[in-house]
């Protein structure tokens, strides 16, 4: 066996670390506003919220635990429906484009999911509700279901004896895996279109212990709160699909090629992007075409980071002119798409009279 083998491994790993640290680019995550997933027409200013979902109880049980859970889950579903609708209601109230947001109690029970089942709801019934309550569109909790799977195993638990001393005895551990599934839909009664529909899924796991299965079940005391919290969050999340959302965008900038690019890397590492940009702008006049292209690329990145997308595009076009490579072309395309998206965001923000958290050019 070669005695130098372990040293060779260490040297190889060191080389990899060295190469990684000497990468020509560094990554940085930017925050950008993405257009709202659901873009409502400007004519929709009055919103009604209805509940199409329905709950049902199981009639057959294999164990006493299943019977107890059936009763619990039936009430939990009803409370979960109320929490989900409340989450949506609260979110829509924040949107200033709507003149009114109202809860409408209508007898429309779907509970069969989304997709083709939308045809089961009469458009005439939807339009009648809109006319009666003076709303332009209806947001609906199309269905809601909380399905619980039970698993159990033996486990030692502590119990007080006659002397009030804690001793370990044979007991049970019960685990409940509750899958919460809720579907949402937006009806436009006048065009007779379902504007949007989506399903949210979330699983909540709860565990309890006791000397017997029923005691272990009643030891679980946080499941209801977790289900209601998740349900309200689902309603809120659906409402947030109407407004632009901040998303992370990963970009790269050049840190090698010249002394000034290397020096700018140090300022960037300290978070002083302005100082780094001063050095980058100096290098756009470098005699080396590739260095010039890298500097222009970095200036594009710097302006994008500051929300100045049009200026960023101009710098990226200069970088592409000096060095028409794949990386620059890809970034140029990304910036063009960002400008298009930003115009949509700006229009959506104007419609809803919301204030952007970034500077819009």
N, C-alpha and C positions, 0 to 999 in steps of 0.2 A: 504493500500500500504506500502511496506517495505521501510522505510526512508533510509536504507543503500544501496538501489538498485543502485543509481548513483555512490556511492563510490565503489561498487563491480565492476561496469563497468570500472572505472578508474584503479582499481587494476588489472583487467584482461588485459586491454590494456598495462599496465605497464609491466605485466608478458610477454606478447608477444614481446614487444620491448626488454626486457631483454634477452629472449630466442634467438631473432634474433641477438643481439649483441654478444651472446656467442656461435655462430655457430662454429662448429669444423673446417670449411673450409672458405676460402675467395676466391672470384673470381677475375681473372685478365685477361685482353684482350691482346692477342699477335697478332702480325702482321706476316702473312706468305704468301709466294708466292704460288699461285695456278697455275697449268699447264694451258696453253692457251686452250681455248675452241675449237679452230680450229687448228689442227696440219697439216700443209702443208708438202708435200714431199720435200725433199732436192733438187729435180730436178726442182722445180718451182722457177725460179729466175727472170723471166720477166713477168710483170703483165699488163694486159689491163683492162680498165674500160669502160663499156658501159652503156647505158640507154635504158631499155626496156619499161619504163613506158610511158604512154600517157595521155594527158589531154583532157577533153571535156566540153562543155558548156551545161547548161540546156536550154531547149527551151520553157518550160512552167513555168509561175510564178503566184503565188496567190496575191502577193503584189508588190508595187513599190520597197520596201526594198529588197525583194528577187531578183528582177531584177538587182538592183545595186550591190548586193553582188555577184551575179553570174559572173558579169564582173570582179569584184575585185578578187574573188577567182580563176578565170581562170588564171589571171596573177600571183596571189600568188602561185599557184601550179607550174607554170613554174619556177618562181624564187626559190621556195622551192626545186625543183628537182636539180637546179644548185647548191644550197647551200649544199644539202645532198651529192652530188657527190664530191664537193670541200672538204667537211669534210673528206670523205673517202680517197681522193687523198692525202691530207696533212698528214693523219695518215700513209698511206703506204709508203710515202717518208721517214718517220723516221726509217723505218725498213731496216737495213743495209743488210739483206739477199737478197734483191731484187736489181738486176742490173739496171733494168728500170721499171718505172711505167708510163704508158701513157694513155691519154684519147683517146678513139676510137669512132668516130662518125659513127655509123652503123644504118641502118634502120631496127631495130628489135622491133616492138611494141607488147608487151604482154599485160600489164595492167590488167590481169585477176587474179592476186594473185599468191600464191605459191602452193606447193604440186603437184597435178596431172597436173597442167597447164604447168609444166616444159616440158612435152612432146610436147607442142605446138611449142617449139623452135627446129628448125632443128639442129641436131648435125653436119651435114655437113656444115651448115651455120656458126656455131660456130667455127668449125675447119678451115674453109676458112679464117675467120677473124684472127684467131691465126696465120695461116701460112703467111697471107699477112703482118701482122704487127710484126711478130717475137716474139710473146708472148706465154707463157706456160700455162696460165690459164686466165680466164676472171672473173672479179668481176662485178656484175650487180646490178643496181637498178631495181629490177624486176617490182615494181609498186609503185606509190606514189599517195596519195589521201588526200585532205584537205576538209572535209565535215563540213559545218557550220550550226548549229541550232540557230534560232533566237527566243528570247523571249522579250516581251515588257510589261511595266506597266506604269501607270501614276505616276508622281512624281513632286513635286513642285521644280522649278528651279529659279535661280536669273536672272533678266534681268534689263537693264537700261531703265528708263522711259525718258520722254522728258526733265526732269531736271537733267538727268544723275545720278539719284539716283538708287541704286539697290533695287529692290522690288521682292518679290516672286510671281511667276505666275504659273498657271497650265502647266506642261510640261510632257515630256516622258523620261523614262530610258530604254535603249535598251541593252540587254546582248547577246553577241555572244559567243557560245561555239564551238570552232573549234577543231575537232578531226583530228589529223595528223597521218596517217597510211602509213608506208613505209616498203616494203619487199625487202630483199637482198638475193643474191644468188652467189655462186662461181661455175663456170663450169670448169671441167677438160676435155678438148675435146678429149684427146687421150685415156683415160679410159672410156669416155662417162659417167661420173658420176657427179652428183651435189654434190660437197664436203660439202657444208653447205648452209642452208637457214634459215632465221629468219625474224620475223616481229616486228617492233617497233611501239608502240602506245603512243601518248601523247596528252593530252587535254589542250588547252589554252583558258582561259576565259577572255573576254574583256568587259568593260562596258563604256557607254557614256550617256550623258544627253543632252537634248535640248528642245526647245519650241515645236518642232514637230519631228516626227520619223526620217526624213532625217537629220535634224540638230543633233539629238542624234547619228545617225550613223557616221556622219563626225566628231563628237567629239572624236571618238575612234582613237587614233593616234599611239598606241604602238603595235597593233596586228601584223602588217607586220614584225616588227623587232623581235618580240617574235617567230613567225613562222619560220623565217629564221634562227634564233639562234638555235632553237630546231632541225631544219632539219640538220643543219651543225653538231650539236652534235650527231645526230643519225648516220650520216656517219662516224664520228670519232669513235663512240662507236663500230660500226661494224668492223672497221679496228683494234681496240684494242683487238678483240677476237683472234687475231693471236699471241699475246704475253702474257706471264704470268702476272697475276694481283695480287696485294696485297689484301688479305682478312683478316678480323678479326676472330680470333679463341679464344673462351672463355675457360680458364682453371681454375682449382681450386688448392689450396695448403692448407696444414694443418696448423692450428694456435693454436691448443689445444692438450694436451696430456702430456706436460712436461713444466717445467719452461723455458727451452731454446726455445721451439717452441713458447711459448707465447712472449718471448723477441724478437724473430726473427720477429714476427708479427709487432712489433713497428717499426723495421728497414724497413720492407717491406712497411709499410704505409708511410714512409718518402721517399721511392724510392731508398733506399740504399740496393739493392738486394745482393750485394757482402757481406755486413755485415750479412745479414740474412742467406746467404748460408754458411758462416763460422760456424754459430750456428747449422744449419741443418746437416752439415757434421760431427760435433762433436756428434750429436745424433744418427748417424748410428751405433755407438758402444754401444748404450744404452742397458741395461740388459732386459728391457721390449720389448718383440718382436713387439708389436703393435706400440710402439713409434719408434722403429727401422725402421719398415715398412713405417711409416709416413715420417720419415726423408729421407729415400731413395726415396720415392715418390716425396718429395719436391726438392730433388737434380735433379731428372729427369725433373721436371718442370723448374728448374733454367737453366739447360743446353739446354732444348728446347727453352727457351726464348732467349738464346744467339746463336741460330742456330746450336747448336752441337747435332744433332739428334741421331747420333749413340751412343754417350755417354749418352744421355738421355734415350735411349732404355735400355742400360746396367743397369742404376739405376732403371728403372721401373721393369726390370726382378728381381732385388734384392728385390724390394718392394713386388712383387708378390710372391717371395719365402718365405718371412717372414710372409706375410698375404695375402693369396689367397682369396681376397674378390672381389665383383662385381665392385667396384669403381676402384680398381687397375687394374683388368683385362680389363676393358673398356678403361682405359687410355693407357694401354700397346698396345691394338689393334689400338688405334688412332695413337700412335707413329709409329707403323709398317706401317700404311697407309701413314703417313706423310713422311716417308723415301722413300717409293715407289714414291709418288708424287714429292718429292724433286729431285729424279733422273731424272724424266721426265722434270722438270723445268730446271735443269742444262743442259740437252741435248738441250732443246729448246733455251736456252740462248746462248749456243755455236753455234747453227745453225745460229741464227740471229745476232751474234756478239754483243749482248747487255750485259751490265754490271749489275750484280745482286746487289740489295740493301741490301742483307743479306750475311752472311758468309756461303759459301757452303762447306761442308766437303767432 
